[in-house]
Amino acid sequence: MSKYTVAVVGATGVVGQEIIKTLEQRKFPVKELVCLTSARSEGTRIEFNGKYSISRILDENSFEGVDYALFSAGGSISEKFAPIAVKAGAVVIDNTSHFRMDPSVPLVVPEVNAQAVKKHKGIIANPNCSTAQMVLALKPLHDAAKIKRVVISTYQSVSGAGKEAIKELESQTRHNLQGKPSEAKQFTKDIAFNVIPHIDVFEDNGYTKEEMKMILETQKILEDDTIKLTATTVRVPVFIGHSEALNVELSEELPIEKVRDLLRNMPGVVVMDNPSKNEYPTPKLLAGRDETFVGRIRKDISNPKAIDMWVVSDNLRKGAALNAVQIAEELIK
Amino acid sequence: MSKYTVAVVGATGVVGQEIIKTLEQRKFPVKELVCLTSARSEGTRIEFNGKYSISRILDENSFEGVDYALFSAGGSISEKFAPIAVKAGAVVIDNTSHFRMDPSVPLVVPEVNAQAVKKHKGIIANPNCSTAQMVLALKPLHDAAKIKRVVISTYQSVSGAGKEAIKELESQTRHNLQGKPSEAKQFTKDIAFNVIPHIDVFEDNGYTKEEMKMILETQKILEDDTIKLTATTVRVPVFIGHSEALNVELSEELPIEKVRDLLRNMPGVVVMDNPSKNEYPTPKLLAGRDETFVGRIRKDISNPKAIDMWVVSDNLRKGAALNAVQIAEELIK
């Protein structure tokens, strides 16, 4: 088996760290790991496969000899350096939103549209965390009875907003328990003991960019822009794990047991749905897991062709690092 | 102005305490306050209008001379004692779910269906907390362009589950911040840094009773059982204040400014909706307020006749105590 030089851009960030862990756990054939960061984090020792790698400053010469470059350092970094990496001969797997809607860039969740990987021209995009887990649950239903419309409400953890956001939830919570007020820096409002219906920036149509990502990326990954979607994305005081309440209207009525079977047979999905035993997914108890968990599966009593369900996944794993590494695995198949 | 003898059943509970505070704040003409509790809480000193009332054990003779009895001590207590109170000459305002769907019992949110109060035969029901705030936001839209269907996802605070649940969120959170595991007693799973898609018991159709309450009570309060609804109700680690993401399909397309005006003109509702200034309601910052706040109002891009919005209210105030006292105010008008 040949071995590859893999660069991780944003190697000390929450997702970068998770990518490195995932490369090791899944035994991706790494010859050399190149950890790239901003000047602020230069020189950080990063353990990988029992050895240490010292992070280097990302610059225009960082990608010489790199086979795969996994980017997770913000859209502007990807915008500038992904083309440089491609020119140097690397294939880029980009975890930011920058290239996702570019028609020449495949947007891939391997269990759903692995075939799209082949069309890449140097860059492959990793979807938004809340989109990745959702399309896993939508795909088998769409194949069986074409989805007409999805109404989405999310319950998204703070780790989706990065390391400082995790610290802010912790420190605000401590302050509040001591009866002290908290200061909001990473979010527009307090996140401790609160929920905030605002992720990413607002667009002119009243939706946030996060909501529009879920809508547009889903159409692109499922390769069907006739699917209608609406979303309300909400930040909740959970450290890791995104949850989603989905109402899915199909083009025909499916028996609920058929829906469960379709989901059970979907790679990457685990059906956890036994209300009589209080079995349904919750993020705290499933953080660290690779699978996407689906529960509360039921026929929508307001519409016989619709299904309600509850989808939970680790936003740092399937929502980011795991999916990126799975794309790299597709590339070396 | 005549003055009334008012009994509060469950006077030491979270809602009971809030009812007593609300009676005082709104200057309800109370001649005597009768605080009724279980044996466990007998003898508790409860301050009211600058004096103290000593709680007494609820029994079959508790309602002599009582004009209005506000119940908030669980369905089985209401089932047994509400008819006794009525027989003794009191009018019962019941905050439990026990009588809500009884066709002979009005279910009232005064801003929405005050006229229903007049039909009472001794008992008037207060709706479920998450229903009360929702119907305030739905009513003006339904009057303007008949609602066809609502898809509901809730973000409900722990105070809706009572005093012990509030303590559990606090103690679990403290434990977690000290790196200790937490034990779930009041909820089926940890609530600290988690979300739980399960409120009240499961029914055979896969919905929880909480979800079915929202569906059936809304039809009853809006006096229209052709409105279709589906709901996923979720507990979140917030102390006070319920939030709801609502997708409302109308029978005709309304301009979004018209929708905002309708909501602005609805008594009890405050529109808080200015995304460019990060203005939208969140529960932590609005706990203690009487109004129901609506933000994130936008045209659903998946359906031109539908509206997305975000509704937040203090579940102990409009969702319980305030609404109960408002019903009493209707009775003495």
Interface residues (C-beta under 8 A of the other chain):
Chain A: R149 V150 V151 S153 Y155 L169 E170 T173 R174 L177 T188 K189 D190 A192 F193 N194 V195 I196 P197 H198 F202 N205 G206 Y207 I215 K228 L229 T230 T232 V234 V236 P237 V238 F239 S243 A245 N247 I256 P275 S276 N278 Y280 T282 P283 K284 L285 G295 R296 I297 R298 K299 D300 I301 S302 N303 A306 D308 W310
Chain B: R149 V150 V151 S153 Y155 L169 E170 T173 R174 L177 T188 K189 D190 A192 F193 N194 V195 I196 P197 H198 F202 N205 G206 Y207 I215 K228 L229 T230 T232 V234 V236 P237 V238 F239 S243 A245 N247 I256 P275 S276 N278 Y280 T282 P283 K284 L285 G295 R296 I297 R298 K299 D300 I301 S302 N303 A306 D308 W310
